Amino acid sequence: MPNSPITVGFDIDDTLVFSSPSFNAVLNARDANGVNPYGANRRAVIGNPKAWEDLHSIHDAYVLPKAIGAQLLALHQRRGDRIHLITARFNVKGELLEKRMRDMFKLDLGGPVLFAAMKPKTELIKANGIQLYYGDSDSDIESAQAAGIHGVRVVRATNAIEYDKLPTNGKFGEDVLIDSDR
Protein backbone atom coordinates (compact mmCIF):
# COMPACT_ATOMS: atom_id res chain seq x y z
CA MET A 1 0.00 0.00 0.00
CA PRO A 2 1.39 3.45 -0.85
CA ASN A 3 2.61 5.68 1.98
CA SER A 4 0.39 8.57 0.88
CA PRO A 5 -3.42 8.54 1.14
CA ILE A 6 -5.40 6.80 -1.59
CA THR A 7 -9.06 6.50 -2.53
CA VAL A 8 -10.60 3.19 -1.45
CA GLY A 9 -13.99 1.67 -2.02
CA PHE A 10 -16.01 -0.84 -0.07
CA ASP A 11 -19.04 -2.95 -0.87
CA ILE A 12 -21.51 -2.85 2.02
CA ASP A 13 -23.54 -6.06 2.30
CA ASP A 14 -21.50 -9.06 3.48
CA THR A 15 -18.31 -6.99 3.24
CA LEU A 16 -18.75 -4.34 5.94
CA VAL A 17 -21.92 -5.67 7.53
CA PHE A 18 -23.78 -8.92 8.00
CA SER A 19 -27.07 -7.92 6.41
CA SER A 20 -28.82 -11.27 6.00
CA PRO A 21 -31.28 -10.60 8.85
CA SER A 22 -32.55 -7.45 7.12
CA PHE A 23 -32.83 -9.10 3.71
CA ASN A 24 -34.51 -12.14 5.25
CA ALA A 25 -37.06 -9.84 6.90
CA VAL A 26 -38.02 -8.47 3.48
CA LEU A 27 -37.85 -11.76 1.57
CA ASN A 28 -39.87 -13.63 4.20
CA ALA A 29 -42.38 -10.90 5.13
CA ARG A 30 -46.01 -12.05 5.32
CA ASP A 31 -49.23 -10.10 5.66
CA ALA A 32 -52.39 -11.31 7.46
CA ASN A 33 -53.17 -13.53 4.46
CA GLY A 34 -49.74 -15.17 4.51
CA VAL A 35 -48.62 -13.35 1.35
CA ASN A 36 -45.38 -11.42 0.98
CA PRO A 37 -46.52 -7.80 0.52
CA TYR A 38 -43.44 -7.02 -1.58
CA GLY A 39 -44.01 -9.66 -4.26
CA ALA A 40 -44.82 -13.26 -5.11
CA ASN A 41 -41.20 -14.33 -5.66
CA ARG A 42 -37.62 -13.22 -5.05
CA ARG A 43 -37.36 -11.37 -8.37
CA ALA A 44 -40.56 -9.43 -7.70
CA VAL A 45 -39.40 -8.50 -4.19
CA ILE A 46 -36.02 -7.27 -5.46
CA GLY A 47 -37.75 -5.15 -8.11
CA ASN A 48 -40.20 -3.57 -5.67
CA PRO A 49 -39.26 -0.01 -4.58
CA LYS A 50 -41.34 -0.42 -1.38
CA ALA A 51 -39.17 -3.40 -0.40
CA TRP A 52 -36.03 -1.24 -0.71
CA GLU A 53 -37.67 1.65 1.15
CA ASP A 54 -38.61 -0.65 4.03
CA LEU A 55 -35.22 -2.36 3.94
CA HIS A 56 -33.48 0.99 4.41
CA SER A 57 -35.95 2.52 6.84
CA ILE A 58 -37.04 -0.46 8.98
CA HIS A 59 -35.25 -3.74 8.40
CA ASP A 60 -31.65 -2.46 8.27
CA ALA A 61 -31.97 -2.09 12.04
CA TYR A 62 -31.08 -5.82 12.07
CA VAL A 63 -27.74 -5.29 10.31
CA LEU A 64 -24.62 -6.19 12.30
CA PRO A 65 -21.13 -4.79 11.64
CA LYS A 66 -18.51 -7.33 10.58
CA ALA A 67 -15.30 -7.15 12.63
CA ILE A 68 -13.16 -7.07 9.48
CA GLY A 69 -15.25 -4.20 8.10
CA ALA A 70 -14.68 -2.09 11.20
CA GLN A 71 -10.95 -2.94 11.21
CA LEU A 72 -10.43 -2.10 7.53
CA LEU A 73 -12.37 1.15 7.76
CA ALA A 74 -10.40 2.19 10.87
CA LEU A 75 -7.12 1.37 9.09
CA HIS A 76 -8.00 3.46 6.05
CA GLN A 77 -9.31 6.35 8.16
CA ARG A 78 -6.04 6.40 10.16
CA ARG A 79 -4.11 6.53 6.89
CA GLY A 80 -6.18 9.52 5.76
CA ASP A 81 -7.58 7.60 2.78
CA ARG A 82 -10.72 8.83 1.06
CA ILE A 83 -13.46 6.22 1.56
CA HIS A 84 -16.40 5.48 -0.75
CA LEU A 85 -19.14 2.93 -0.16
CA ILE A 86 -20.69 1.27 -3.22
CA THR A 87 -23.68 -1.03 -2.96
CA ALA A 88 -25.64 -3.07 -5.48
CA ARG A 89 -28.82 -1.91 -3.70
CA PHE A 90 -31.32 0.49 -5.24
CA ASN A 91 -31.30 4.10 -4.02
CA VAL A 92 -34.75 4.20 -2.45
CA LYS A 93 -34.40 6.20 0.78
CA GLY A 94 -30.68 5.57 0.45
CA GLU A 95 -29.84 8.44 2.77
CA LEU A 96 -30.98 6.19 5.63
CA LEU A 97 -28.43 3.53 4.67
CA GLU A 98 -25.74 6.21 4.44
CA LYS A 99 -26.59 7.57 7.88
CA ARG A 100 -26.58 4.05 9.35
CA MET A 101 -23.11 3.34 7.89
CA ARG A 102 -21.71 6.70 9.04
CA ASP A 103 -23.06 6.15 12.55
CA MET A 104 -22.20 2.45 12.82
CA PHE A 105 -18.57 2.92 11.78
CA LYS A 106 -18.00 6.59 12.78
CA LEU A 107 -17.18 7.23 9.12
CA ASP A 108 -16.05 10.31 7.33
CA LEU A 109 -17.01 9.37 3.78
CA GLY A 110 -15.56 10.84 0.59
CA GLY A 111 -19.11 11.34 -0.69
CA PRO A 112 -22.58 9.84 -0.49
CA VAL A 113 -23.14 6.09 -0.68
CA LEU A 114 -23.11 5.08 -4.34
CA PHE A 115 -25.94 2.83 -5.57
CA ALA A 116 -25.29 0.49 -8.51
CA ALA A 117 -28.92 -0.71 -8.68
CA MET A 118 -27.94 -4.36 -9.29
CA LYS A 119 -25.56 -3.43 -12.13
CA PRO A 120 -21.75 -3.82 -12.28
CA LYS A 121 -19.88 -1.29 -10.14
CA THR A 122 -17.09 -0.68 -12.67
CA GLU A 123 -18.21 2.79 -13.80
CA LEU A 124 -18.78 3.97 -10.22
CA ILE A 125 -15.29 2.77 -9.28
CA LYS A 126 -13.75 4.62 -12.24
CA ALA A 127 -15.82 7.80 -11.84
CA ASN A 128 -14.76 8.17 -8.20
CA GLY A 129 -11.06 7.50 -8.73
CA ILE A 130 -11.08 4.44 -6.48
CA GLN A 131 -7.66 2.78 -6.36
CA LEU A 132 -8.42 -0.23 -4.13
CA TYR A 133 -11.76 -2.00 -3.72
CA TYR A 134 -12.99 -4.48 -1.09
CA GLY A 135 -15.92 -6.78 -1.78
CA ASP A 136 -17.33 -10.23 -1.06
CA SER A 137 -18.90 -11.20 -4.38
CA ASP A 138 -17.40 -12.36 -7.64
CA SER A 139 -19.04 -9.34 -9.29
CA ASP A 140 -17.27 -6.99 -6.84
CA ILE A 141 -13.88 -8.40 -7.81
CA GLU A 142 -14.80 -8.46 -11.52
CA SER A 143 -15.87 -4.79 -11.34
CA ALA A 144 -12.61 -3.78 -9.63
CA GLN A 145 -10.51 -5.64 -12.18
CA ALA A 146 -12.56 -4.27 -15.09
CA ALA A 147 -11.86 -0.78 -13.71
CA GLY A 148 -8.14 -1.63 -13.76
CA ILE A 149 -7.66 -1.66 -9.99
CA HIS A 150 -6.87 -4.18 -7.27
CA GLY A 151 -9.86 -5.95 -5.75
CA VAL A 152 -9.56 -7.56 -2.31
CA ARG A 153 -11.96 -10.35 -1.33
CA VAL A 154 -13.70 -10.23 2.04
CA VAL A 155 -15.11 -13.67 2.79
CA ARG A 156 -18.88 -13.89 3.06
CA ALA A 157 -20.24 -15.38 6.29
CA THR A 158 -21.23 -19.02 6.00
CA ASN A 159 -24.69 -18.20 7.34
CA ALA A 160 -25.37 -15.37 4.87
CA ILE A 161 -28.56 -15.61 2.84
CA GLU A 162 -28.34 -17.66 -0.30
CA TYR A 163 -27.77 -15.65 -3.42
CA ASP A 164 -28.31 -16.86 -6.97
CA LYS A 165 -24.58 -17.43 -7.35
CA LEU A 166 -22.17 -18.24 -4.53
CA PRO A 167 -18.78 -16.50 -4.62
CA THR A 168 -15.59 -18.40 -5.35
CA ASN A 169 -12.86 -16.91 -3.18
CA GLY A 170 -9.63 -16.42 -5.13
CA LYS A 171 -11.29 -17.22 -8.47
CA PHE A 172 -9.78 -14.14 -10.15
CA GLY A 173 -6.36 -14.30 -8.50
CA GLU A 174 -7.39 -11.61 -6.02
CA ASP A 175 -6.09 -11.35 -2.48
CA VAL A 176 -8.48 -13.05 -0.04
CA LEU A 177 -8.60 -11.87 3.57
CA ILE A 178 -8.43 -14.99 5.73
CA ASP A 179 -10.94 -15.22 8.61
CA SER A 180 -12.83 -12.20 7.26
CA ASP A 181 -16.18 -13.96 7.33
CA ARG A 182 -16.98 -12.57 10.81
N, C-alpha and C positions, 0 to 999 in steps of 0.2 A: 504494500500500500504506500502511495506517495507520502512524503513528509508534510506537504501542504494540503489544505482542505480540498475536498472534492465534492461532487454532487452525487449522492447515492439515492437509490430508489428501493422501496419495499412494497411487496404485495401485502395485503392485510390478512385475509382469511387463511388460516392454517399456516401462516408465516409468522405474523406478529401476535395473532390471537387464535384461540381455540373457539371457533364460532359455530360448531355443529349444534349446540343446544338452541341457538337462535334460528338457524335454518330448519332444524327439526320442528320447532314450534310452528313455523309457517307451513312446512310441507305436510305436517300431521294435524293441522288445525281442523276442528269439526264444529259445525253449528248444531243447533238443537235437533236437526234432522239427520245428523251424522254425516253431513256433506262438507267437504273442504270449501270454505267461502271464497278461496282464492282461485280455485279451478279444479277440474275433474282429474287432471293428471299432472305430473311433474313439469312438463313443458308449459302447460297452461298457467301453472302457479308462477314459474319463472318469468313468463311474459306479462304478468299482471302487475300494473303499477301500484295497486293497493297493497299487494304483497310486499313490495319493496318499501313502500311508505311505512307499513306496520313493522317490517323488519328493522328499519332504522329508528323508528320512534318508540317501539314497544319491546320487541323481541331481542334487540341487541343488548338489553340489560343482562342477558344470560351469558354474554361473551366473557371469556376469561383470558387474561394476558398469558402468552407463552413466555417462559423464563428466557429462552434464547432471544425472543423478540425484544424484551426489555434490556437484555445485556447488549445486543447489537446496537440498539438505538442509543443507549448510554455511551457506548464506545464512540459512535459517530458524532454525537453531540459534544463529547469532550474534545474530539479532534477539531471541532469547528466546521464539520462538513455540513453542506446544505442537504436537507432531507425532504424527499418527496414520497408520498404514499400513492400507489396506483392500485385500484381494485377493478375486478371484472364486473362488479355490481353496477346496477343502473343508478343514475343520479336522481332519485326521487327522495326528497327530503335529505339529501346527502350532507347537508350542513350538520345534521345530528350525528352522523357517523364521524365527521371531522372533529366535532367537539368531543365526542367520546374518546377518540384516539388521542387528541391533545391532552385531555384530562387524565386518561389512564396512564399515559407514558410521560406526562409532563414535557410535552414536545413543543419545540419551536420549529414549525414546518417552513419549508422554502416556498410554500404556496398552498392553495387549497388541495384537498384530496382530489385526485384525478380519477374519473370514472370511464372505464373502457367499454361498458355496456355489452359485456360478453364477446368482445372482439379482441384480436391480438393487441398487445400493449406496445408494440414496436414504435409506432408513431409518437405516442406519448413519451416514451423513453427518449427518443431523438429530440423532440420539440423542447424538452426540459433540460437537455444537456446532461442527462444522467450518465455517469461513468462506471457505476457498479450497481448491479441490481440483485436483490435477494427475493427468492420466491420458492414455493413448494411444488408447483405443478410443472409438467412438461412444457405447457404453453408459456409459462413465465420464463423458463430458460431459453426456449425457442425465440421468444420476443427479444430477450436481451441479446442473444447471439445474432439475430437478424438486424438489430440496431448497431452491431459491431462492437458490443461491450461484453464485459465479463459478467456472467450470471452465476450466482452462488445458490446452491440448493439447500433449503431448510426442509428437514424431513417432516412430513405430515404425521400427525398423531395416528396411532393404529386404531383408535376408536373414533376417528373423524367420520362424518357421514359419507356414504358411498356416492361417488361421482360417476359419471358415465365412463370415465377412463381413469384408471389408477395411474399415478406417476411411477416412473422408473428411475430411481435415484442413480445418477451417474451416466445415464443413457447418452448424454451429449458430450461427455468428457468434462463436465463441469465439476467444480469443487463441491463436495457434499459435507455439510457440517454434521459431524457425528454426534449422537445423543441430542439432536435439536428437535426431537419430536415432542418435547415437554414444554 
